[in-house]
Amino acid sequence: MKRSEAEPAIHHLVHQWAAAAGVEVGAPDQPSFSAFKRWADQQGYSSYFVFRSTMGATDDAERWFDQELRQAWRN
């Protein structure tokens, strides 16, 4: 998987997970990236977390997760 392919997919999956988990975008609570990643793995999307990255694929995915849920202030 290329990073350029994984990024839009993860952005999309964050919103699917948030809707299923009842997480509101921009809510003051801190959504769990690890819960999101477990959900994605269980849904068969683990390949989206395997790509080359200077920071590491998981770190990039967590940053995208935070951006989508307007939690980027945590980074």
NORNOR-V876400 format. One record per backbone hydrogen bond with DSSP energy under -1.0 kcal/mol. NH is the residue of the N-H (numbers start at 1). CO is the residue of the C=O. If there is no record, write none. Layout:
# NORNOR-V876400
NH	CO
NH	CO
This chain:
# NORNOR-V876400
5	2
6	2
7	3
10	6
11	7
12	8
13	9
14	10
15	11
16	12
17	13
18	14
19	15
20	16
21	17
23	18
26	69
27	24
36	32
37	33
38	34
39	35
40	36
41	37
42	38
43	39
44	41
45	40
48	45
49	46
50	47
60	56
61	57
62	58
63	59
64	60
65	61
66	62
67	63
68	64
69	65
70	67
71	66
74	71
75	72
